[in-house]
Amino acid sequence: MDIYASVAVTIFIASYVLIATEKVHKVAAALGGVACILILGLFRPAGPIISAESAFYDERTGVDWRVVFLLFGMMIVVSVLRHTGLFEFIALWAVRFSGGSQLRLLFVLTFVVAFFSPILDNVTIVLLVTPITLSVCRRLKVSPFPYLMTLIFAANVGGIATLIGDPPNLIIGLRAGLSFNDFIFHSLPLAVILLGVLLLAVSIVFRKQLRTPIDVEDALGDLNPSDAIPNVRLLLACLLILVGITVLFCLHSVINLDPSLVAMLGAGTMVVVSKTKPKEFLREVEWMTLAFFMSLFVLVGSLVEVGVITQLGEMAADLMGDNLMAGVTGLLFGSGVLGAVVDNVPYTTAMVPIVEQMVASTGQLSADNPLWWAFVFGADLGGNTTAVAAGANVVVLGLAAGAGQPISFWKFTKYGIPFTFLTLGVAWLYVWLRYFVLFV
């Protein structure tokens, strides 16, 4: 490794430390790292490390525009759906359906989050459901803590199921060539199993907090779920479009239509049908998230450019050798642990090219390679460990603090660590049975 590669690694590590510790806003840290590597390249005899070509056009080292536009399109879809009153309707219906049982209410909200996370992505669904949950708990005069923790776990578990369910899936899937249907086939069964594990775990852990019955009539009065929907015809039209988007996601490999184009097509159709003004749906797009993704792609691409990623990939492949199960175990639990220290999005972005090298060394380049799925499961489930390990966690805790119901880092971690290792253990058994025993 030459001096320029060493300095580039130092800049990369410094950027990640700033991202993980939140001493500097993550977008500023990522952009600052890109700027430092850009300056470093000015003194490199072999030429710049980052160029316009490598940053914006190269598939190995540049921004993956498919990820960016898929996220952008789905953000617009969610923005329009928000205005239909769908999520408020679901929350009010859940309270009515609970019949006064906190445990039943928790289960209903968990199913809602787990169901929508694979369709709308888990960060988006918690952004929508968390304020509703806080409002419901305030009306019912119960502690929101069990509900918020369960929503986070449900979002990260449900997000495993599809290509767009969790940002790490999107990064891994598009870079590895894994289709929407590949995720349905390989990940959905585990997500269903883990949802059952989650429901059992929270019913035991939070049994004391959920024991007190609630008075639904006193809390809601004459308020009906239907009151939340101002325009039923618009809601039905938007839901029909959402179904169409999901169908096209499933068929994208058959009709050769990239998921990013499906998302943009769906977003455009929904905007036209709803007649939503640009300032309304663009205001709710998470621009900082998109900027963060773009910066990370370029930052990791710079390490590919100087040869560091190739060397690390070769080292990982040598350590694995012919023992595929050892590689799967190390990748699953390693991703779970490291993804807990660093937000799983930057962790995944950095690891994708390394895992590509490991996969290539096995000679099994299809979607059936268990290394890819160990990577997906570890990165997603590691997001449950700490308050900063996943975007869904940060969103929920930020909204809770703003509502006067803060959850400390250590209080979150006290519940997050056991649940993470429980789910990682179940995921390991799933991978072992499916790919090494049953070979399906």
Secondary structure by P-SEA (a helix, b strand, c coil): ccaaaaaaaaaaaaaaaaaaaccccaaaaaaaaaaaaaaaaccccccccccccccccccccccaaaaaaaaaaaaaaaaaaaaaaaaaaaaaaaaaaccccaaaaaaaaaaaaaaacccccaaaaaaccaaaaaaaaaaacccaaaaaaaaaaaaaaaacccccccaaaaaaaaaacccaaaaaaccaaaaaaaaaaaaaaaaaaacccccccccccccccccccccccccaaaaaaaaaaaaaaaaaaaacccccccaaaaaaaaaaaaaaaacccaaaaaaacaaaaaaaaaaaaaaaaaaaaaaaaaaaaaaaaaaacccaaaaaaaaaaaaaaaaaaccaaaaaaaaaaaaaaaaaaacccccccaaaaaaaaaaaaaccccccccaaaaaaaaaaaaacccccaaaaaaaaaaaaaaaaaaaaaaaaaacccccc
